């Protein structure tokens, strides 16, 4: 129990250090983000009863994305978006086990809550894409690929959340919502309008999202379907 508790303290310490870095020494953030991802890997290995090493590979992917992003966002735009698309597709694969538990049915897919949620998410993503399009006209294909894979990931997360007991899937909802805000704010900050508060928001929410996604993967085997149908 002490080791498991230590893994959480280790992540909290690394996360706080990263937030302080982005506030007081933004250029040094590249040195503070990797320990956060590594601490999450350690947290997963120690706490997960049923380990899936694809989770660790997904963390390696996001670590690579973090380094590329902090080094040169525009210079690494294509590679970064390919890796991020791969990351979201990999997470969809990891969530397949949960989809099997809650069961994918058309009457559950076409519920009012899910349709409205996905319509709003899709509208927001394409609205942001339209704003940043003048800066990435030569890379439209990778941008669309990322939007599609991310929207699909969000849809899967929301579907699992709506059709399962929320004690466990609540973590998934927090992760998906955090990633949604992070992707929107990051795109606006880098390609449309730059504000000092944006990096603080994205750094904080990204770590929150990563933490709750890993927390869900730790407890994924405990997921139970919700017997109630949503209309």
GIUR-V535227 format. One record per residue. N is the residue number from 1. RES is the residue in three letters. BURIAL is 1 if it has 24 or more other C-alpha atoms within 12 Angstrom, else 0. Layout:
# GIUR-V535227
N:RES:BURIAL + N:RES:BURIAL
This chain:
# GIUR-V535227
1:UNK:0 + 2:UNK:0 + 3:UNK:0 + 4:UNK:0 + 5:UNK:0 + 6:UNK:0 + 7:UNK:1 + 8:UNK:1 + 9:UNK:0 + 10:UNK:0 + 11:UNK:1 + 12:UNK:1 + 13:UNK:0 + 14:UNK:1 + 15:UNK:1 + 16:UNK:1 + 17:UNK:1 + 18:UNK:1 + 19:UNK:1 + 20:UNK:0 + 21:UNK:0 + 22:UNK:1 + 23:UNK:0 + 24:UNK:0 + 25:UNK:0 + 26:UNK:1 + 27:UNK:0 + 28:UNK:0 + 29:UNK:1 + 30:UNK:1 + 31:UNK:0 + 32:UNK:1 + 33:UNK:1 + 34:UNK:1 + 35:UNK:1 + 36:UNK:1 + 37:UNK:1 + 38:UNK:1 + 39:UNK:1 + 40:UNK:1 + 41:UNK:1 + 42:UNK:1 + 43:UNK:1 + 44:UNK:1 + 45:UNK:1 + 46:UNK:0 + 47:UNK:1 + 48:UNK:1 + 49:UNK:0 + 50:UNK:0 + 51:UNK:0 + 52:UNK:1 + 53:UNK:0 + 54:UNK:0 + 55:UNK:1 + 56:UNK:1 + 57:UNK:0 + 58:UNK:1 + 59:UNK:1 + 60:UNK:1 + 61:UNK:1 + 62:UNK:1 + 63:UNK:1 + 64:UNK:1 + 65:UNK:1 + 66:UNK:1 + 67:UNK:1 + 68:UNK:1 + 69:UNK:1 + 70:UNK:1 + 71:UNK:0 + 72:UNK:0 + 73:UNK:0 + 74:UNK:0 + 75:UNK:0 + 76:UNK:0 + 77:UNK:1 + 78:UNK:1 + 79:UNK:1 + 80:UNK:1 + 81:UNK:1 + 82:UNK:1 + 83:UNK:1 + 84:UNK:1 + 85:UNK:1 + 86:UNK:1 + 87:UNK:1 + 88:UNK:1 + 89:UNK:1 + 90:UNK:1 + 91:UNK:1 + 92:UNK:1 + 93:UNK:1 + 94:UNK:1 + 95:UNK:1 + 96:UNK:0 + 97:UNK:0 + 98:UNK:1 + 99:UNK:1 + 100:UNK:0 + 101:UNK:1 + 102:UNK:1 + 103:UNK:1 + 104:UNK:0 + 105:UNK:0 + 106:UNK:0 + 107:UNK:0 + 108:UNK:1 + 109:UNK:1 + 110:UNK:0 + 111:UNK:0 + 112:UNK:0 + 113:UNK:0 + 114:UNK:1 + 115:UNK:0 + 116:UNK:0 + 117:UNK:1 + 118:UNK:1 + 119:UNK:0 + 120:UNK:0 + 121:UNK:1 + 122:UNK:1 + 123:UNK:0 + 124:UNK:0 + 125:UNK:1 + 126:UNK:1 + 127:UNK:0 + 128:UNK:1 + 129:UNK:1 + 130:UNK:0 + 131:UNK:0 + 132:UNK:1 + 133:UNK:0 + 134:UNK:0 + 135:UNK:0 + 136:UNK:1 + 137:UNK:0 + 138:UNK:0 + 139:UNK:1 + 140:UNK:0 + 141:UNK:0 + 142:UNK:1 + 143:UNK:1 + 144:UNK:1 + 145:UNK:1 + 146:UNK:1 + 147:UNK:1 + 148:UNK:1 + 149:UNK:1 + 150:UNK:1 + 151:UNK:1 + 152:UNK:1 + 153:UNK:1 + 154:UNK:1 + 155:UNK:1 + 156:UNK:1 + 157:UNK:1 + 158:UNK:1 + 159:UNK:1 + 160:UNK:1 + 161:UNK:1 + 162:UNK:1 + 163:UNK:1 + 164:UNK:1 + 165:UNK:1 + 166:UNK:1 + 167:UNK:0 + 168:UNK:1 + 169:UNK:1 + 170:UNK:1 + 171:UNK:1 + 172:UNK:1 + 173:UNK:1 + 174:UNK:1 + 175:UNK:1 + 176:UNK:1 + 177:UNK:1 + 178:UNK:1 + 179:UNK:1 + 180:UNK:1 + 181:UNK:1 + 182:UNK:1 + 183:UNK:1 + 184:UNK:1 + 185:UNK:1 + 186:UNK:1 + 187:UNK:1 + 188:UNK:1 + 189:UNK:1 + 190:UNK:1 + 191:UNK:1 + 192:UNK:0 + 193:UNK:0 + 194:UNK:0 + 195:UNK:0 + 196:UNK:0 + 197:UNK:0 + 198:UNK:1 + 199:UNK:1 + 200:UNK:1 + 201:UNK:1 + 202:UNK:1 + 203:UNK:1 + 204:UNK:1 + 205:UNK:1 + 206:UNK:1 + 207:UNK:1 + 208:UNK:1 + 209:UNK:1 + 210:UNK:1 + 211:UNK:1 + 212:UNK:1 + 213:UNK:1 + 214:UNK:1 + 215:UNK:1 + 216:UNK:1 + 217:UNK:1 + 218:UNK:1 + 219:UNK:1 + 220:UNK:1 + 221:UNK:1 + 222:UNK:0 + 223:UNK:1 + 224:UNK:1 + 225:UNK:1 + 226:UNK:0 + 227:UNK:0 + 228:UNK:0 + 229:UNK:0 + 230:UNK:0 + 231:UNK:0
